[in-house]
Amino acid sequence: MADTYQTAKAIAHHVDLVVAHLAKNIGLEPAIMRVMDRLQIVLQDALDGGDPADMALVLGPGGTEAKLK
């Protein structure tokens, strides 16, 4: 059970960091909505040990995931 908690905590922290990095470019509320819309890839990135700043670039203006909507 402790492993599951630590994993969930690490994933939540990753998501928070992606939002924080993305908010610098597009604002907090749009960043939250963008991350929630693309939550599957953000979670996969967290599990793969990705860099939150890199994920924010992918989700941000001009990024590949920002164009999919």
Backbone bond lengths (Angstrom), bond angles and torsions (degrees), N, CA, C in turn:
res aa  C-N    CA-C-N  psi(-1)  N-CA   C-N-CA  omega(-1)  CA-C   N-CA-C  phi
1 M - - - 1.442 - - 1.529 111.48 -
2 A 1.308 117.47 -38.66 1.464 120.99 179.75 1.519 110.75 -62.54
3 D 1.334 117.20 -37.04 1.468 120.26 178.73 1.523 111.05 -63.60
4 T 1.316 116.32 -41.01 1.459 120.81 178.74 1.526 110.15 -63.53
5 Y 1.314 117.23 -42.78 1.460 121.23 178.79 1.523 110.62 -62.10
6 Q 1.321 117.56 -46.46 1.460 121.20 -179.43 1.527 111.13 -63.37
7 T 1.317 116.47 -39.18 1.462 120.46 177.92 1.526 110.42 -64.70
8 A 1.316 116.55 -46.41 1.473 120.55 179.57 1.528 110.57 -62.62
9 K 1.316 116.90 -40.17 1.459 121.13 178.98 1.527 110.84 -63.89
10 A 1.327 117.01 -42.56 1.464 121.16 179.05 1.523 111.32 -65.31
11 I 1.327 117.09 -40.16 1.466 121.16 178.68 1.528 110.18 -65.82
12 A 1.314 117.70 -44.39 1.461 121.05 178.93 1.526 110.92 -61.54
13 H 1.311 116.78 -39.67 1.467 120.91 178.32 1.534 110.29 -64.19
14 H 1.331 116.95 -42.16 1.465 121.79 178.11 1.524 110.23 -59.93
15 V 1.325 116.69 -45.74 1.465 121.31 179.69 1.535 109.98 -61.72
16 D 1.325 116.58 -43.72 1.467 120.21 177.73 1.526 111.69 -59.51
17 L 1.325 117.03 -41.77 1.463 120.46 -179.83 1.522 111.67 -67.76
18 V 1.322 117.50 -38.31 1.467 120.45 177.16 1.530 109.14 -61.88
19 V 1.325 117.12 -45.59 1.468 120.74 178.27 1.527 110.38 -59.74
20 A 1.324 116.38 -45.00 1.473 119.91 -178.42 1.521 111.48 -61.81
21 H 1.327 117.23 -44.20 1.467 120.28 179.19 1.527 110.72 -65.49
22 L 1.319 117.07 -43.39 1.461 121.54 -178.42 1.525 111.12 -67.87
23 A 1.319 117.54 -35.72 1.466 121.84 -178.85 1.523 111.94 -62.42
24 K 1.316 117.36 -25.90 1.465 120.18 177.91 1.525 111.01 -61.18
25 N 1.332 116.59 -30.32 1.466 121.51 -176.80 1.524 114.08 -97.54
26 I 1.334 116.80 -34.00 1.466 117.77 -172.03 1.526 113.59 -126.02
27 G 1.305 119.06 0.81 1.463 121.72 -179.01 1.520 111.55 94.51
28 L 1.321 116.09 159.49 1.459 121.23 -173.20 1.526 113.53 -66.63
29 E 1.323 117.32 -53.63 1.464 118.96 -176.38 1.529 112.30 -62.57
30 P 1.346 119.53 -46.20 1.460 118.78 176.58 1.545 112.06 -62.13
31 A 1.321 116.72 -33.80 1.466 119.71 179.11 1.526 110.65 -66.08
32 I 1.312 116.13 -43.86 1.467 119.82 178.06 1.520 110.22 -60.40
33 M 1.324 116.51 -46.20 1.469 120.25 -178.91 1.527 111.62 -64.33
34 R 1.325 117.53 -40.01 1.462 120.98 179.69 1.525 110.69 -64.16
35 V 1.336 116.21 -43.37 1.468 120.27 179.08 1.525 110.48 -65.35
36 M 1.324 117.46 -41.77 1.462 120.08 179.45 1.533 110.92 -65.78
37 D 1.330 117.21 -37.92 1.462 120.80 177.91 1.528 111.57 -64.74
38 R 1.312 116.13 -30.88 1.466 121.52 -177.21 1.528 111.63 -115.19
39 L 1.320 116.02 32.58 1.458 121.20 -173.78 1.527 112.98 -58.64
40 Q 1.308 117.63 -36.16 1.469 120.26 -178.78 1.528 111.53 -58.71
41 I 1.321 118.35 -46.16 1.463 118.62 -178.72 1.525 111.43 -73.78
42 V 1.344 117.02 -30.07 1.463 119.55 177.49 1.525 109.63 -67.22
43 L 1.325 117.42 -42.55 1.461 120.70 178.05 1.519 111.19 -65.57
44 Q 1.318 117.12 -41.69 1.466 119.85 177.75 1.518 110.59 -61.92
45 D 1.325 116.71 -40.45 1.459 121.15 177.46 1.528 110.63 -61.38
46 A 1.329 116.26 -41.47 1.470 120.40 178.70 1.527 110.52 -62.62
47 L 1.326 116.61 -44.76 1.464 120.36 -179.79 1.518 112.41 -66.02
48 D 1.324 115.90 -30.00 1.465 120.58 179.35 1.525 112.47 -84.32
49 G 1.339 117.02 -2.89 1.458 120.24 179.80 1.508 113.47 78.73
50 G 1.319 116.59 28.81 1.460 121.25 -178.50 1.518 113.18 -69.53
51 D 1.303 114.96 166.80 1.462 122.57 179.04 1.532 108.50 -90.09
52 P 1.349 118.19 123.12 1.469 120.15 -179.66 1.528 113.55 -57.50
53 A 1.324 117.37 -34.48 1.468 120.07 178.91 1.525 110.69 -65.52
54 D 1.317 117.01 -38.88 1.469 120.48 177.96 1.523 110.54 -66.67
55 M 1.331 117.37 -40.99 1.467 120.33 179.01 1.516 109.82 -64.48
56 A 1.330 117.82 -37.79 1.466 120.77 177.79 1.526 110.53 -62.63
57 L 1.327 117.33 -36.75 1.470 120.20 176.87 1.520 111.21 -64.67
58 V 1.311 116.96 -38.90 1.465 121.51 179.00 1.528 110.09 -65.40
59 L 1.331 116.95 -37.78 1.461 121.32 -177.99 1.526 112.96 -85.00
60 G 1.308 117.29 -18.00 1.454 121.68 -173.51 1.518 114.16 -78.33
61 P 1.322 115.83 178.25 1.461 121.09 178.89 1.536 110.64 -54.78
62 G 1.308 115.72 126.50 1.457 120.98 -178.99 1.513 113.56 87.71
63 G 1.332 116.98 -9.55 1.465 120.75 179.34 1.525 111.11 -76.61
64 T 1.314 116.38 159.73 1.460 120.59 -175.42 1.528 112.92 -64.08
65 E 1.326 118.72 -38.87 1.461 120.43 -179.06 1.518 112.31 -77.25
66 A 1.307 118.58 -23.45 1.455 120.52 179.09 1.526 110.96 -68.23
67 K 1.324 117.45 -22.00 1.466 122.29 -176.00 1.517 112.97 -89.45
68 L 1.342 119.23 -8.91 1.459 121.62 -172.93 1.518 115.46 -75.64
69 K 1.316 118.32 -19.20 1.466 119.97 -177.24 1.450 113.65 -69.73
